[in-house]
Amino acid sequence: MPKNDLASCISKFIQYLEVERGASAHTIRAYEKDLKDFCEVCSCGSDRPDSITQVEIRGYVSGLIMNGSSKSTVSRKLASVRSFFSYLYREGRIKLNPARMVPSPKNPKLLPNFLTVDDSFNLVQQPQGIGLRPVRDRAILELLYSSGLRVSELAGLDVDDLNIKEGLVKARGKGKKERIVPVGNKALEALKSYIVERMVYRKSRFYKDGEKALFLSTTGGRLTDRQVRRIVVKYARTAGIEGQIGPHTLRHTFATHLLMGGADLRSIQEMLGHSSLSTTQKYTHLDISHLMQVYDNAHPLSKKDGE
C-alpha cells in the first residue's frame, strides 16, 4: 500500500518532475519550496492531501495577496499547487482535484525589457583584460546576446556542445529538449579566446569536477545560473545601463533585434526553443512606426495610387 501522506506525495511528485518531465534543478527547487510553504499553511492539522479543500486553497491564495506577495509570485505558487494536485489526481491518490477551479490573480501584461543596439554593444565590451574571469565573462555576454540562450541552457553547456568550426551550439532547453542554435562571429571570437584561457587554467590546477563544463568558475566547477546572473548584472551596472537587467534581458534583446533586422517569427521561435509561436511574440517589442514601415513595404495594397 503506497504511502499517501503529504511528505511522501510531494517526494513522489518531485521524482516525477525530475525523471519523467526532465525538469531542471532550478525548477525542482522552486516546486519543493512552493509546496513546502503551501503545506505549512494548508495542512490544517492533517497530513493527507485528500483532506485539503478548494476553500483552503482559495484562503491560501488570499493570504499571499494580503501579505504583499506580487501577483506573479502568487500565480507561480498557485501553479505549483495545481501541478501537484493534478499529478495526485492522475495517479489516483485523490478522488477530486481541489485546485482545479481556483482562479489565478490577473497579471498586468508588461513588456519585458530589451536593450538598444548601442547598449548591447556597450555591455558585451565591458569585460576587459586577460585571464580566465574577464575572457570568460566576455564570452558569456557575447553568447547570450548572439544566440538568445536561457541562463540555465548557458550554464548547462558542455565543451562538446560547442562547434566552433560550424558556428553552432547545442542547447538543452525545457524538458531537456535539444536544439541547434547559430553563434555569431563576435561570439565565436570571444569563445575561441575563452577556450584557450580555460585550457591554461585547468592545466595550472587539478579539479575533479568541471571537466565537461564549458563555463567554469574560478574554483574550477561549473558556473551556476545565479553566478551567470551576477555577471550580467555586474557589467550592466559598469556600462551604466539602468533598470533590471539580467540574462533574460539579453534573450529578449536577441529576439527583438532579429525581428527588427528582418528575421521571421518562425525562425526566431526555433532559435529560442519555444513550442508555441504566441510565446515568441511576447519577446518582440517593435514600435508602431517600425510595424507601419514593414506593412508599407510588404503589403500589396498599402501603396497609394500612382506611387
C-alpha angles and dihedrals in degrees: 000000000000118000113255102189119122096253093052092045092051091048091052091047093051090049089051091052092049100042106029102026097036092224118181123252089250092054092047092051090050093051092047092051095045093049093045090053091047094050092050089058103034107034088092094196093309127103097204125095092214089065093063114097135202089249091058092049090050088050090051091053092047090050092053091052093046090050091057103259113156119249091247091054092048091049091050094049091047090049089055091051092047092051091049095051093042088056092049091049093050090049092051094242092124129031096213131033106228094186097055097088099036107115123225120233111260112256122212111245103247123184111235117239122261132178130241117246090254093051090047092053091045092051098051091048095056099090106083135174138040131290133068100295104052094037091047093047092051090051091049094051093045093049094047091052095039099049107019095232122173113246091247090052092051094046090048095054118122124205090252091057090069119081105190094177095055095034094237138126129199111224127192109214135182113329088018090281110164126220136170117236129188119242120213124235096253091052091047091053090050091047092050090054091047094050089057092049090046092054092049091047095051093047091054092054138034117234127166092200129051093047094126100027115106097207114047132193120229088261091059101253131111115286113250126227090253093052091051090051090052090052092053093046092048095055094040088059091046089052091052094242110157129214132036107324124179142142091286089058088062090048090054090045092051092054095043095048091048091053092046088051092056104267116146122242094243092058091047089049090056093048093048092047095235118161091203128050090214088065091054091052090063089064093060121087108172117161120239094255091060091047091050090050091052090048094049092049096045111031115086093215097045095087120091120237113279096021 
